[in-house]
Amino acid sequence: MRTRLLPLLIVLMAAVLLALGIPLAVSLAAARQQEVVVDRIDDTARFAALAQYVTDPPGGSRVNTANGRRETLQRELDQYNLVYGIKAGVFYRENKQPPMANAPLDWGVPTEGEGLEAFREALLGRRPHNPEQVWPWQDGRLVVASPVIRDGDVIAVVVTDSPTDQMRSKTLRGWFVIAAGEAAAMLVALAAALSLTGWVLKPVRVLDVTTHAIASGRLKSRVAVASGPPELRRLARSFNEMADNVEDVLEQQRAFVADASHQLRNPLAALLLRIELLALELPEGNQEIAAVRTEGKRLAQVLDDLLDLALAEHVEADLRLTDIGELAAERVASWSPLADDKGVTLVGDCPATTAWADPVALSSALDAVIDNALKFTPAGEEVRVEVASNGAFSTVVVSDRGPGLGDEELERVGDRFWRSTAHQNIKGSGLGLSISRALLAAGGGSISYGRHEPHGLQVTVTVPRARPVA
């Protein structure tokens, strides 16, 4: 969830920063250009003031004039061009006349682009206006023109043509500062987003872990409600209340099953005793009495299994670091006499390997699995018990050569009271594997089922090598 929420926050914050940064960058570029334009307007205004009093030369000649202001104007323009590298000139209204003054001397009236447009605007007596924006990646120039007015008439135009290298460099440096600020703000925002998502999602992660723990059988697990948004804290409290209610209901169910199975054993024992007394009055070998005895014993076994299941789901696992190989070898040795009586070969491959398990619960689970394998394996076949370790878990695999189960049956095996329709005539209550699963789950273990080729069932008992977290 965090991997989905965090990119969304990052995209939103990046959009906000760009929405602020781009206008700021544009404004900075416009401000830098405005400074240059204002400076050029002041320069053209000063040159226009000098040119206003220059006497027109007779016949347009620039020599033998009595007015020394033209030479002063020319010196000013030459010095201006030399110091700043800016082209400047004062051009008469009529382009046929030579310039009043210009620097460099070979520079004339602009004939195209913004320069020509600014010159025409000045001829109409209009003051300079802001030229088109020059961006750092453009190799442009700034042209500013001001009219020279005498007696209310425009007699000439002052034009400056400025390079923009320095202005674009300043703009670019300003943009770098903005970019650095944006990057720093993004890092701060990212840190804030990480902290915010961690604060918001921490209760969700705790809730997920606790839910998994309860689903794994650790019903005492609860959610801490000390941190997170108020809504999630309220959800955690509601979850704890729900878990308490579920635990109470399950406890009542277990108590009911245990009490019912326990209370039914006494009247069932009395009933079986009366059946035995009744059998004394009937002929030897009566089939009905034999059937009643069988069903009575089967009912007694079901009650015993129900009690075992209730106790298995209720008991706390006594976890110890156990030698799984040694324990499995003991169970193989214990079941070998029964296997020999049935004509089944029981083989154990049990190398030493340790894992965390309740020895009693694991022994009971292995007994149920091996007993189940021996029941369904015909004489002359083999049941193999193999112990292995893959680093994180230790496994005990019990493989038989029985008829096996179909795909649908494999999905249901281990359910309470479920038995394959092909095995209904074989003794059992259908609770043995359910009890095994409950015993293993209490200690963090599990049991799974699969095919054993070419035929048979393979049951895998798995226990963790690291101590399960409570």
C-alpha positions in Angstrom: 0.0 0.0 0.0 2.9 2.3 0.8 4.3 1.8 -2.7 1.1 3.0 -4.2 0.4 5.9 -1.8 4.0 7.3 -1.8 4.3 7.8 -5.6 0.9 9.6 -5.6 2.0 12.0 -2.9 5.3 12.5 -4.8 3.6 13.3 -8.0 1.2 15.8 -6.3 4.1 17.5 -4.5 6.2 17.7 -7.7 3.2 19.2 -9.5 2.8 21.8 -6.8 6.5 22.7 -6.9 6.5 22.9 -10.7 3.4 25.1 -10.5 5.3 27.4 -8.2 8.7 27.1 -9.8 7.8 27.6 -13.5 6.1 31.0 -12.9 8.9 32.0 -10.6 11.5 31.2 -13.3 9.5 33.1 -15.9 9.1 36.1 -13.6 12.9 36.0 -12.9 13.7 36.0 -16.6 11.2 38.9 -17.2 12.7 40.9 -14.3 16.3 40.4 -15.6 15.2 41.6 -19.0 13.2 44.5 -17.6 16.3 45.7 -15.7 18.3 45.8 -19.0 15.4 47.4 -20.9 15.0 50.2 -18.3 18.8 50.8 -18.4 18.7 51.0 -22.2 15.7 53.4 -22.1 17.7 55.7 -19.7 20.6 55.6 -22.1 18.5 56.3 -25.2 16.8 59.2 -23.3 20.2 60.7 -22.5 21.4 60.4 -26.1 18.1 61.8 -27.3 18.6 64.8 -25.0 22.1 65.4 -26.6 20.8 64.9 -30.1 17.9 67.3 -29.6 20.2 70.4 -29.8 22.5 69.2 -32.6 22.3 71.6 -35.6 21.5 69.9 -38.9 24.5 70.2 -41.2 23.9 72.2 -44.4 23.3 69.8 -47.3 23.6 66.9 -44.8 27.4 67.4 -44.5 29.0 66.4 -41.2 32.0 68.8 -41.5 32.5 72.6 -41.1 29.6 72.7 -38.6 29.5 75.5 -36.0 27.7 73.2 -33.6 30.2 71.1 -31.6 27.4 69.0 -30.0 27.5 66.6 -32.9 31.1 65.7 -32.1 30.2 65.4 -28.4 27.4 63.1 -29.3 29.7 61.0 -31.4 32.3 60.7 -28.7 29.6 59.6 -26.2 28.4 56.9 -28.6 31.9 55.7 -29.3 32.8 55.5 -25.7 29.5 53.8 -25.0 30.1 51.2 -27.6 33.7 50.7 -26.5 32.9 50.2 -22.8 29.7 48.2 -23.1 29.8 46.6 -26.5 26.4 48.1 -27.3 25.7 49.4 -30.8 24.1 52.9 -30.7 23.1 55.4 -33.2 21.1 58.5 -33.9 19.3 58.3 -37.3 17.5 61.0 -39.1 13.9 60.6 -40.0 14.8 60.2 -43.6 17.0 57.2 -44.2 18.6 58.9 -47.2 20.5 61.2 -44.8 23.7 59.9 -43.2 23.4 59.2 -39.4 23.7 62.1 -37.0 26.1 59.9 -35.0 26.6 56.1 -34.8 29.0 53.6 -33.2 30.4 51.6 -34.8 30.4 53.8 -37.9 29.4 51.0 -40.2 26.2 50.3 -38.3 22.9 51.6 -39.8 19.2 51.6 -39.2 17.8 48.1 -38.6 16.1 46.8 -41.7 14.1 43.9 -40.3 12.8 42.2 -37.2 12.2 43.9 -33.8 14.8 46.6 -34.6 12.8 47.9 -37.6 9.6 47.7 -35.6 11.0 49.6 -32.7 12.5 52.3 -35.1 9.1 52.8 -36.8 7.4 53.0 -33.4 9.8 55.7 -32.4 9.2 57.6 -35.6 5.6 57.9 -34.6 6.7 59.5 -31.3 6.0 56.5 -29.1 8.1 55.7 -26.1 10.0 52.5 -26.0 8.1 49.4 -24.9 9.2 46.0 -23.6 10.7 43.9 -26.4 9.9 40.2 -26.8 11.3 38.0 -24.0 14.8 36.6 -24.7 15.3 33.2 -23.0 18.6 31.7 -21.9 18.7 29.2 -24.8 18.1 32.0 -27.4 21.0 33.9 -29.0 18.9 37.1 -29.3 19.6 40.9 -28.9 17.6 43.7 -27.3 16.8 46.7 -29.5 15.4 49.9 -27.8 14.5 53.0 -29.8 13.6 56.5 -28.5 12.4 59.5 -30.5 14.4 62.8 -30.7 11.8 65.5 -30.5 12.3 69.2 -31.3 9.5 71.7 -31.4 7.0 68.9 -31.1 8.3 67.0 -34.2 10.3 63.8 -34.3 13.5 64.7 -36.1 15.5 61.6 -35.4 15.5 58.3 -33.5 18.1 56.9 -31.0 18.6 53.2 -31.4 20.6 50.8 -29.1 21.3 47.2 -30.0 22.5 45.3 -26.9 23.9 41.8 -26.7 22.1 39.5 -24.2 24.9 37.2 -23.1 25.3 38.7 -19.7 21.5 39.0 -19.1 20.9 35.4 -20.1 23.8 34.2 -17.9 22.3 35.9 -14.9 18.9 34.4 -15.7 20.4 31.0 -16.0 22.2 31.3 -12.7 18.9 32.4 -11.1 17.2 29.4 -12.6 19.9 27.2 -11.1 19.2 28.7 -7.7 15.4 28.1 -8.2 16.1 24.5 -9.4 18.3 23.9 -6.3 15.6 25.3 -4.1 13.0 23.1 -5.8 15.2 20.1 -5.4 15.7 20.9 -1.7 12.0 21.4 -1.2 11.3 18.1 -3.0 13.7 16.3 -0.7 12.0 17.9 2.4 8.6 17.0 0.9 9.8 13.5 0.2 11.0 13.1 3.8 7.7 14.5 5.0 5.8 12.1 2.7 7.8 9.1 4.0 7.1 10.2 7.6 3.4 10.9 6.9 2.8 7.6 5.0 4.7 5.7 7.7 2.6 7.3 10.4 -0.6 6.7 8.5 0.1 3.1 7.4 1.8 1.9 10.6 -1.5 0.9 12.2 -2.5 -0.8 8.9 0.7 -2.8 8.9 0.2 -3.8 12.5 -3.4 -4.7 11.7 -2.2 -6.9 8.8 0.4 -8.7 11.0 -2.1 -9.2 13.8 -4.8 -10.5 11.3 -2.2 -13.0 9.9 -1.3 -14.1 13.4 -4.9 -14.7 14.3 -5.5 -16.5 11.1 -2.5 -18.7 11.9 -4.1 -19.7 15.2 -2.5 -17.2 17.6 -5.9 -15.9 18.9 -4.4 -13.9 21.7 -2.8 -11.4 19.3 -4.1 -7.9 19.4 -3.5 -4.5 17.7 -1.7 -1.7 19.6 -3.7 1.5 19.2 -1.2 4.0 20.4 -0.4 5.7 17.1 -1.8 6.6 13.7 -4.8 8.7 12.6 -7.9 8.8 14.9 -9.9 6.8 12.3 -7.3 4.0 12.2 -7.0 4.0 16.0 -10.7 3.6 16.2 -10.5 0.8 13.6 -7.8 -1.0 15.7 -10.0 -0.8 18.8 -13.0 -2.2 16.8 -10.8 -5.0 15.5 -9.6 -5.9 19.0 -13.2 -6.0 20.2 -14.1 -8.2 17.2 -11.1 -10.5 18.0 -12.2 -10.7 21.6 -15.7 -11.7 20.6 -14.5 -14.2 18.0 -12.1 -15.8 20.6 -15.0 -16.0 23.1 -17.2 -17.7 20.5 -14.5 -20.2 19.6 -13.8 -20.8 23.2 -17.4 -21.5 23.8 -17.5 -23.9 20.8 -14.4 -25.7 22.1 -15.9 -25.9 25.6 -19.1 -27.2 24.2 -17.4 -29.9 22.1 -15.2 -30.9 25.0 -18.1 -31.0 27.5 -20.4 -32.8 25.1 -17.8 -35.4 24.2 -16.9 -35.9 27.8 -20.5 -36.0 29.0 -21.6 -38.4 26.3 -18.9 -40.9 27.1 -20.5 -42.0 30.4 -24.0 -42.8 29.0 -22.3 -44.4 25.9 -20.2 -46.6 28.2 -23.4 -47.6 30.1 -25.2 -48.3 26.8 -22.3 -50.5 25.6 -22.4 -52.4 28.9 -26.1 -53.0 28.5 -25.5 -54.2 25.0 -23.0 -56.7 26.3 -25.5 -57.9 28.9 -28.1 -58.2 26.3 -25.7 -60.2 24.1 -25.5 -62.8 26.9 -29.2 -63.6 26.4 -28.8 -64.0 22.6 -27.3 -66.8 20.6 -23.5 -66.7 20.0 -22.5 -64.9 16.8 -25.7 -62.8 16.4 -25.0 -60.4 13.5 -27.2 -57.6 14.8 -25.4 -57.5 18.2 -22.0 -57.5 16.4 -23.1 -54.5 14.3 -24.4 -52.6 17.3 -21.1 -53.3 19.1 -19.1 -52.0 16.1 -21.2 -48.8 15.8 -20.9 -48.3 19.6 -17.1 -48.6 19.5 -17.0 -46.3 16.5 -19.1 -43.7 18.3 -16.8 -43.9 21.4 -13.8 -43.4 19.1 -15.5 -40.3 17.5 -16.1 -38.9 21.0 -12.5 -39.5 22.0 -11.3 -37.8 18.8 -13.6 -34.8 19.4 -12.2 -34.4 22.8 -8.7 -34.6 21.5 -9.5 -32.0 18.8 -11.0 -29.6 21.3 -7.9 -30.0 23.5 -5.5 -29.6 20.6 -7.1 -26.3 19.5 -7.0 -25.0 23.0 -3.6 -26.0 24.3 -0.6 -23.7 24.1 2.4 -25.1 22.3 5.4 -26.0 24.5 8.0 -25.0 21.9 11.6 -26.5 22.2 14.6 -26.9 20.0 13.9 -30.5 18.9 15.9 -33.0 16.9 13.3 -33.7 14.3 15.3 -36.6 12.8 15.5 -38.4 16.2 11.9 -37.8 17.0 10.8 -39.2 13.5 13.0 -42.2 13.9 11.3 -43.0 17.3 7.9 -42.8 15.7 9.0 -45.1 12.8 10.3 -47.6 15.4 7.1 -47.4 17.4 4.9 -48.1 14.3 7.2 -50.8 12.8 5.5 -53.7 14.6 2.1 -52.8 13.3 3.5 -52.3 9.8 5.1 -55.8 10.0 1.7 -57.3 11.0 0.1 -55.8 7.9 2.9 -56.8 5.7 3.9 -53.2 4.9 7.5 -52.1 4.8 8.0 -49.0 6.9 11.2 -47.2 6.0 12.7 -44.2 7.8 15.4 -41.8 6.4 15.8 -39.5 9.4 19.1 -37.5 9.4 19.6 -35.2 12.4 18.2 -31.8 12.0 16.8 -29.3 14.5 13.7 -27.2 14.5 11.4 -25.4 17.0 8.4 -27.7 17.8 6.4 -29.1 20.6 7.7 -32.7 20.8 4.5 -34.1 22.2 2.3 -32.3 19.5 4.7 -33.2 16.7 4.8 -36.9 17.9 1.0 -37.0 18.0 0.8 -35.4 14.5 3.3 -37.9 13.1 1.4 -40.8 14.7 -1.8 -39.7 13.0 -0.1 -39.4 9.6 1.8 -42.7 9.8 -1.3 -44.5 11.1 -3.3 -43.0 8.2 -0.6 -44.2 5.7 -0.5 -47.7 7.1 -4.3 -48.0 7.0 -4.5 -47.3 3.2 -1.3 -49.1 2.1 -1.8 -52.7 0.9 0.4 -55.5 2.0 3.7 -55.8 0.1 3.9 -52.0 -0.5 6.1 -49.5 1.3 5.6 -46.4 3.5 8.6 -44.1 3.6 9.3 -41.4 6.2 12.0 -38.9 5.2 13.3 -35.9 7.2 14.9 -33.0 5.3 15.8 -29.3 5.9 15.9 -26.4 3.5 17.3 -23.7 5.8 14.2 -22.0 7.1 12.1 -25.1 7.7 12.5 -28.8 8.6 10.1 -31.2 6.9 8.9 -34.8 7.6 7.5 -36.3 4.4 5.4 -39.5 4.8 4.8 -41.2 1.4 2.6 -44.3 1.0 1.8 -46.6 -1.9 -2.0 -46.6 -1.3 -4.7 -45.8 -3.8 -4.1 -42.0 -3.3 -6.7 -39.2 -3.8 -8.1 -37.2 -6.7 -7.6 -33.5 -7.2 -10.9 -32.6 -5.5 -10.2 -35.0 -2.7 -6.8 -33.5 -2.1 -8.4 -30.1 -1.6 -10.7 -31.5 1.2 -8.3 -33.9 2.9 -7.8 -32.8 6.5 -11.3 -31.3 6.9 -13.2 -32.4 10.0 -15.2 -35.7 9.5 -14.3 -35.8 5.8 -13.4 -39.2 4.4 -13.1 -40.3 0.8 -16.1 -42.2 -0.5 -13.7 -45.0 -1.6 -12.5 -45.5 2.0 -15.7 -45.5 4.0 -15.3 -49.1 4.9 -11.9 -48.5 6.6 -11.9 -47.8 10.3 -11.6 -44.1 11.3 -13.5 -41.0 12.3 -12.1 -38.5 9.8 -10.6 -36.4 12.6 -7.1 -37.6 12.8 -5.6 -35.3 10.2 -7.6 -32.4 11.6 -6.1 -33.0 15.0 -2.7 -33.1 13.5 -3.2 -29.8 11.7 -4.4 -28.1 15.0 -1.4 -29.5 16.9 1.1 -28.3 14.3 -0.6 -24.8 13.9 -0.3 -24.1 17.6 3.5 -24.2 17.2 3.8 -22.4 13.9 3.9 -25.6 11.8 1.8 -26.8 8.9 0.7 -29.9 7.1 0.1 -30.3 3.3 -0.9 -33.1 1.0 0.0 -34.1 -2.5 0.3 -37.0 -5.0 3.0 -39.7 -4.6 3.7 -41.0 -8.1 2.9 -43.5 -9.5 0.2 -43.9 -6.9 -0.3 -43.0 -3.3 -0.5 -40.0 -1.0 2.4 -37.8 0.2 1.9 -35.9 3.4 4.4 -33.1 4.3 4.8 -31.9 7.9 6.6 -28.6 8.1 8.1 -27.0 11.3 10.1 -23.7 11.5 13.8 -23.8 12.3 13.6 -20.3 13.8 11.6 -19.8 17.0 8.1 -18.4 15.9 7.3 -14.9 17.0 4.5 -14.9 19.6 
